[in-house]
Amino acid sequence: MVIEKIVNYLCLTPNPASPSERIQQRPPRGPLIALSSQTGLKVIIDDSKARRVAENMGLKVTGTIGVLIKAEKLGLIENAYNKAKELREKGFYVSDELLENLSKLKGTTY
């Protein structure tokens, strides 16, 4: 299943050490947005500027945390909050506010 592969990739792939390495490894967002526009598929983007562009075009947009939430709902992972914390520990940026909101999603604090 595609979502399971994405979750496994996100949770098992270490984040590059330096910001310049991260920038070099990031795929260009333009082709993702164009593909979503042509196919109507939801696009997964965490970059805030690219998200705004896609949303302004009326595209369906989600981010990494949205993928984790969906994976939890599908029973592919035990809980999205723990996976988000794991990603954060590996260097993926997750704001305190987003983590707090994620912990409240089920009405419980992890």
Beta strands, then each sheet from edge to edge (+ up, - down):
strand 1: 43-44
strand 2: 61-62
sheet 1: 1+ 2+
end
